[in-house]
Amino acid sequence: MKAIRSINNPPQTTFKGTLCPLTLMDLNELWLLDLRVFTDGEAYERDTFRQLLSNQQGVARQIRSAEGKMIAFAIGVIEEDGVGHITTIGVSPEYRRRGLAKIMLLSIEQGFAVRGVTTVRLEVRTDNTGARQLYEQIGYTITQRMRRYYSTGDDGYLMVKAINGVNWGF
Ligand SMILES: CC(C)(COP(=O)(O)OP(=O)(O)OC[C@H]1O[C@@H](n2cnc3c(N)ncnc32)[C@H](O)[C@@H]1OP(=O)(O)O)[C@@H](O)C(=O)NCCC(=O)NCCS
């Protein structure tokens, strides 16, 4: 359990929440939050989430508000080639720009690292400037533009980051 405070917010707007694993027990709440996060028809099916959260190679995180409501989620999976893949991330609209996405991504990267992952990849729509800036801020770089990557016909960027091993502190 970890209290979260955005370093960019002054003390009077300190946010207290909990970063914790996201599991199958959270499926319904996750699905409902995803519908609010991805309003452009890109929300995942409930079964897709079920599969992702059942995957033994998955590393998933959520953030809950002080009241216990799920307000953010992120899911990563270690692919067969050993690359960590961030498959989805979303933050409830009213909790954005507080560093929550960044915290979840760094935590997933740490989860990847303890399992020996050294490279992480993700895809982002070319017009999703906010998400792209988030990824760039924590070290991802665009390596490829993928034409018509999305079912809507939109292009995507492939972004990649090299991660270091875990610092165990000894
Ligand atoms: C993208 C998303 C996950 C970001 O979540 P967030 O918690 O608001 O992001 P953070 O607060 O951790 O942002 C960290 C940094 O990323 C960048 N960033 C994040 N959102 C941004 C935006 N809308 N515009 C510009 N920069 C943005 C900023 O550099 C920000 O730092 P700053 O607030 O100090 O300027 C959230 O906006 C969201 O859920 N969007 C809808 C779903 C989505 O697009 N998911 C990604 C699919 S690839």
The ligand as an ORCA input file, in Angstrom:
! r2SCAN-3c Opt
* xyz 0 1
  C      -3.120      9.237    -21.327
  C      -3.539      9.133    -19.867
  C      -3.469      7.669    -19.435
  C      -2.597      9.989    -19.016
  O      -2.940      9.809    -17.646
  P      -2.519     10.881    -16.542
  O      -2.602     10.219    -15.215
  O      -3.294     12.108    -16.727
  O      -1.002     11.155    -16.920
  P       0.104     11.746    -15.932
  O      -0.517     12.712    -14.993
  O       0.879     10.615    -15.341
  O       1.007     12.549    -16.966
  C       2.428     12.587    -16.846
  C       2.937     13.489    -17.931
  O       2.522     13.025    -19.217
  C       2.190     14.152    -20.074
  N       0.746     14.216    -20.324
  C      -0.209     13.419    -19.794
  N      -1.433     13.757    -20.298
  C      -1.227     14.791    -21.143
  C      -2.075     15.580    -21.960
  N      -3.405     15.351    -22.018
  N      -1.523     16.542    -22.713
  C      -0.193     16.772    -22.688
  N       0.684     16.074    -21.922
  C       0.170     15.090    -21.163
  C       2.632     15.373    -19.297
  O       3.985     15.582    -19.596
  C       2.446     14.915    -17.866
  O       3.234     15.640    -16.956
  P       2.678     17.059    -16.381
  O       1.261     16.852    -15.946
  O       3.626     17.325    -15.261
  O       2.795     18.022    -17.517
  C      -4.996      9.661    -19.656
  O      -5.079     10.939    -20.238
  C      -6.075      8.779    -20.251
  O      -6.588      7.876    -19.591
  N      -6.421      9.054    -21.534
  C      -7.465      8.262    -22.225
  C      -6.975      6.856    -22.516
  C      -5.696      6.863    -23.340
  O      -5.517      7.654    -24.249
  N      -4.821      5.899    -22.998
  C      -3.561      5.729    -23.707
  C      -3.756      4.878    -24.907
  S      -2.211      4.617    -25.756
*
